Amino acid sequence: MSEHSLPFEAASAPWGIVDPGDGGTFRVDKNGICNIVTAAAETRTLGRPTNPGQWLVLCLDTDGGDAVITVTGGVNQTGNTVITFANAGECILLIGVKVGANLRWQAFAALPTADSGVLS
């Protein structure tokens, strides 16, 4: 890939990340967006990012029950490790950051701000 075509390549890249389903673990070896579908109250696990600057958007697409996501290494500076989506349309943008010797996710934005991505 040439540096001259990088903006085009980035804009046309496939960003979809597969929802691993209830009890599954997200595959996070690339940037992307995952639309989560639940049939009941379900859980998932999110491992650490693979590099600083990596981004991931998680959205509850179909709400059949709450989606509770446990995040390895935490999801913010206060040490929260769980994201809970309760309503379709809720989403959160996570950025990979390096803190000390470890990589972890940092919650960057959530929509709608009133109730998305409840952290605990």
C-alpha positions in Angstrom: 0.0 0.0 0.0 1.4 3.4 -1.0 1.3 6.3 1.4 -0.5 8.2 -1.3 -3.4 5.8 -1.4 -3.6 5.5 2.4 -6.7 7.8 2.9 -8.5 5.9 0.1 -7.6 2.5 1.5 -8.6 3.6 5.0 -12.0 5.0 3.8 -12.8 1.8 1.9 -11.6 -0.8 4.4 -14.0 -3.3 5.8 -14.8 -2.2 9.4 -17.2 -4.9 10.4 -16.3 -7.0 13.4 -18.4 -10.1 14.0 -20.6 -10.3 17.2 -19.3 -13.4 19.0 -22.7 -14.1 20.5 -23.6 -15.0 24.1 -20.6 -16.0 26.2 -18.2 -15.2 23.3 -15.1 -13.0 23.1 -14.7 -10.2 20.5 -11.9 -10.6 18.0 -10.1 -7.3 18.2 -7.1 -7.6 15.9 -8.2 -4.6 13.8 -10.2 -1.4 14.0 -13.9 -1.8 13.6 -17.5 -1.6 14.4 -19.5 -4.5 16.0 -23.3 -4.5 15.9 -24.5 -6.6 18.9 -27.6 -8.7 18.7 -29.2 -10.2 21.8 -32.0 -12.7 22.2 -32.0 -12.5 26.0 -29.7 -11.2 28.7 -26.3 -12.0 27.4 -22.6 -11.6 28.2 -19.5 -11.1 26.1 -15.8 -10.5 26.8 -13.5 -7.9 25.3 -9.8 -8.5 25.4 -7.1 -5.8 25.4 -6.4 -3.8 22.3 -3.5 -4.9 20.1 -1.9 -1.4 19.8 -2.3 2.2 21.0 -4.6 4.2 18.8 -6.7 1.2 17.8 -10.4 2.0 17.8 -13.6 -0.1 18.4 -17.2 0.9 18.2 -19.7 -1.4 20.0 -23.5 -0.8 19.3 -26.5 -2.7 20.5 -28.3 -3.3 17.2 -31.1 -5.6 18.3 -32.3 -5.6 21.9 -33.6 -8.9 23.1 -32.1 -8.3 26.5 -29.2 -6.5 28.1 -25.7 -7.0 26.7 -23.1 -7.1 29.5 -19.5 -6.8 28.2 -16.6 -7.5 30.6 -13.5 -5.6 29.4 -10.0 -7.0 30.2 -7.8 -4.3 31.8 -10.7 -1.8 32.3 -12.5 0.7 30.1 -11.6 4.0 31.8 -9.2 5.7 34.2 -11.4 4.9 37.2 -11.0 1.1 36.7 -14.5 0.2 35.5 -14.5 -3.2 33.7 -18.1 -3.7 32.6 -20.2 -2.1 29.8 -23.9 -2.7 29.9 -26.2 -1.9 27.0 -29.9 -2.0 27.7 -31.5 -0.4 24.6 -31.1 -0.7 20.9 -29.0 2.2 19.5 -26.7 2.6 22.4 -23.1 2.6 21.4 -19.6 3.4 22.7 -16.3 4.3 21.0 -13.2 2.8 22.6 -9.6 3.8 21.9 -6.6 1.6 22.7 -4.2 3.4 25.0 -1.0 2.5 26.8 -0.9 3.0 30.5 2.4 2.0 32.1 3.4 -1.3 30.6 -0.1 -2.3 29.6 -2.6 -1.6 26.8 -6.2 -1.1 27.7 -9.3 0.4 26.3 -10.4 4.0 27.1 -14.0 5.0 26.6 -14.0 8.0 24.3 -17.6 8.7 23.6 -21.0 7.1 24.2 -24.4 7.9 22.5 -27.0 8.7 23.6 -25.0 10.3 26.4 -27.9 10.0 29.0 -27.9 6.2 29.1 -25.3 4.5 26.8 -22.7 2.1 27.8 -23.4 2.1 31.6 -20.0 1.5 33.1 -19.4 -0.4 36.4 
